[in-house]
Amino acid sequence: MSKRTLNKVTVIRREAIPTLRSVIVDGKEHGLGLHKDFRRDPVLSQFIPDSTRLSMAWVHLEPGETLDAHEHPIETMIVMCAGQGRMFGDVTTELLEGDVVAIPRGCAHGFVGAGTHGYWALSIQFEARGLYERPDDALVSFKDESASQYEELLRRNDQYMEEHKSNAIFRFVESERVNDAAQRGRLIDTIQVWSGYFQKVIMSRMVFGRDERYLALARQHFAGEYGHDENLAASRHGKGTPVWDPLLEACSAWFASKMLSIDDAEKTVLVHLVLEGAATVFHRVAHPIMAKFNETDHFAVHDLADDGHLEMGLEVLKGLSPAAYARCLRIQKEGWDMLNALTARMAELAEAAG
């Protein structure tokens, strides 16, 4: 059959195009999900003219399935046709149906299937053969993205910690309002509520953990944090007033509930990077201010310990898979969003007591 000699309209079903599921590069096998290069179908191979050298392939990743970060020596366009995915590498972002990704040569990128069904996309090259048209000589070099994704997780956390300093709770403790005994007392009342929920977080994390590496960390953290809610209450000599507020309860309970539904790495991010990270920046500011009232040693104790509690969770977050880092980045953002809502509500309740 010569090029473009079809004499009638022909439909080529996607499932009929031969599938490539993995490729070996530098002696290592890399999963591709489903990769269906149009030129591997005899009809399409004859129909697509060589003069344009346009190369197209269907690509599919199931939810959670990962295509490792890699680079191409040629430019590539990805057209998201159905479903959802996530991209990582030089750019980390969500991908939705209809998105078009332009990838210059030499740029690192990888993909993870997301949503309920993962995604189907078209991979298009304009100037050379398809990336995997010759599986034994693929136009791709895979990268070790673990280190860079770990650094991205820490970089974002530093950014979130810095942004947290603009939260309303900082404005409250650094203002004259903190000198009002009623407002200051109400702030500590709300901290008492959160402290009780934090105990539930660290206990649930330890009870429902599965991997021994993470369990050892959870036990170590639990030993350093257990009973701080009772210590706070005792240090106030019965001066505390119970607080019921639906937003305070909902935000606090969210963290405890997550210990039942996310994996061990995500729990580590939520507990150490988010909660201990937030506590580190807050108690560093609040301790010298609250110390002058001599009402509780809660702020002094946490100012001393929280920095170390953040760092103790870092080692187990190294060397995760791209899919695991994608989940960690997602729970990190959600956690900081909830934490900022929680602390802003604490400030509102304290101000309302004046």
Disulfide bonds with the S-S distance in Angstrom:
none
